[in-house]
């Protein structure tokens, strides 16, 4: 399992393995999104792979609760000179966390 980038009380941010691409695609396609990005809608597996394998400093993290993918966080358009970036977040509509 990939190392966690950020560990919280209920979730972990880590790299998304290829085996989770279909689940991420389902999460991304669950609702119609109006976004200002280059990814097509509905998402294809190729588009998911492109998003997940972005090169640094851009990066896409999986949001995991236990070992289940609950969504993603993508940081892209990083501009170190002007100190800004864009962030995209997708959370499963059907994910239910019990605390």
Buried (B, 14 or more C-beta within 10 A) or exposed (E): EEEBEEEEEEBBBBBBEEEBBEBBBBBBBBEEBEEEEEBEBEBBEEBBBBBBEBEEEBBBBBBBBEEBBBBBBBBBBBEEEEEEBBEBEBEBEEEEEEE
